[in-house]
Amino acid sequence: MTQLVQDAVRVLKRFYVDHFDTWATMKDQPSDLWGLAAVSIVNIARLLNDNALLTPALLECCILGGSVTRGFKHEDGSREYLSSGDAQLCIDARTAIMKVSVQSGVNILVQKPAAACKSFDACRAELLDF
């Protein structure tokens, strides 16, 4: 890998981090590296066989939902797309994430309150506000 490629990947990894807590709290992210640009980052990560870069880029593609199929439009007007396998992976992962999210919400709302709760309704109201 050339020094130029190494430098570019190092910059990308400052924003596409493979630690969820770091990713979730990042504030200063250049907007041109997010959204459909993640399609290019996935392809770069695949080309370089870099799973640390691939994971957060695929997560970003999953967040995009169906718009990921439009691909990333380069400045010259050309479009770059995910491979069919990566597109399918994003669709399947998004479905799985949604199922887990819904089930988690249901589990919170149907649980009996903790022993410290004096009233089921009061504790349930707190959970709903949460």
C-alpha positions in Angstrom: 0.0 0.0 0.0 1.4 3.4 -1.0 2.0 6.1 1.5 -0.8 8.2 -0.1 -3.3 5.4 0.4 -2.1 4.8 4.0 -2.6 8.5 4.8 -6.1 8.5 3.2 -7.1 5.5 5.2 -5.8 7.0 8.4 -7.9 10.1 7.8 -11.0 7.9 7.1 -10.4 5.9 10.3 -10.6 9.1 12.3 -14.3 9.3 11.3 -15.2 5.7 10.6 -14.2 4.3 13.9 -14.8 0.6 14.9 -15.7 1.4 18.5 -19.4 2.1 18.9 -19.2 4.4 21.9 -16.6 6.6 20.1 -18.7 6.6 17.0 -21.9 7.5 18.8 -20.4 10.5 20.5 -18.5 12.0 17.6 -19.5 15.6 17.0 -17.2 17.1 14.4 -17.7 15.0 11.3 -17.2 16.3 7.8 -20.5 16.0 6.1 -18.9 15.0 2.8 -17.7 11.7 4.4 -21.2 10.6 5.5 -24.4 9.7 3.8 -23.9 8.1 0.5 -20.2 8.6 0.6 -20.2 5.5 2.8 -20.8 3.5 -0.3 -17.3 4.5 -1.5 -15.8 3.8 1.9 -17.3 0.3 1.9 -15.7 -0.3 -1.5 -12.4 1.1 -0.4 -12.4 -1.1 2.7 -13.3 -4.2 0.6 -10.4 -3.3 -1.8 -8.0 -3.0 1.0 -9.4 -5.9 3.0 -9.8 -3.5 6.0 -12.5 -4.8 8.4 -11.9 -2.0 10.9 -13.0 0.5 8.2 -15.6 -1.8 6.7 -17.7 -2.3 9.8 -18.6 1.4 10.5 -19.0 2.1 6.8 -21.5 -0.8 6.4 -23.3 0.5 9.5 -23.6 3.9 7.9 -25.0 2.3 4.7 -27.5 0.4 6.9 -28.7 3.7 8.4 -29.3 5.1 4.9 -32.0 2.5 4.2 -33.2 2.3 0.6 -31.3 5.4 -0.5 -28.1 3.4 -0.5 -29.2 1.8 -3.8 -28.8 5.2 -5.5 -25.1 4.9 -5.0 -22.6 7.7 -4.4 -22.3 10.4 -7.1 -18.8 11.5 -7.8 -17.9 15.1 -8.8 -17.5 13.9 -12.4 -21.1 12.7 -12.4 -20.2 9.0 -12.3 -21.9 6.8 -9.7 -20.4 4.2 -7.4 -22.6 1.4 -6.0 -22.3 -1.3 -3.4 -21.8 -4.8 -4.6 -25.1 -6.8 -4.7 -23.8 -8.8 -1.7 -23.1 -5.7 0.3 -26.4 -4.2 -0.6 -28.2 -7.4 0.5 -26.1 -7.4 3.7 -27.3 -3.8 4.5 -30.9 -4.7 3.8 -30.8 -7.8 6.0 -28.9 -6.0 8.8 -31.3 -3.1 8.8 -34.2 -5.5 9.1 -32.5 -7.4 12.0 -31.6 -4.1 13.8 -35.2 -2.9 13.5 -36.5 -6.2 14.9 -34.1 -6.1 17.9 -35.0 -2.4 18.5 -38.8 -3.1 18.5 -38.3 -6.2 20.7 -36.2 -4.2 23.2 -38.9 -1.5 23.4 -41.6 -4.1 24.0 -39.4 -5.8 26.7 -39.0 -2.5 28.5 -42.7 -1.7 28.5 -44.0 -5.1 29.6 -41.6 -5.8 32.4 -42.9 -5.7 36.0 -41.4 -2.8 37.8 -38.4 -3.2 40.1 -39.1 -3.9 43.8 -38.1 -0.3 44.6 -41.1 0.9 42.6 -44.0 1.7 44.8 -46.5 1.9 42.0 -46.6 0.0 38.6 -48.2 3.0 36.9 -45.6 5.5 38.3 -42.7 3.3 37.2 -44.2 2.6 33.8 -44.7 6.3 33.3 -41.0 6.8 34.0 -40.1 4.1 31.5 -42.2 5.8 28.9 -40.5 9.1 29.5 -37.1 7.4 29.2 
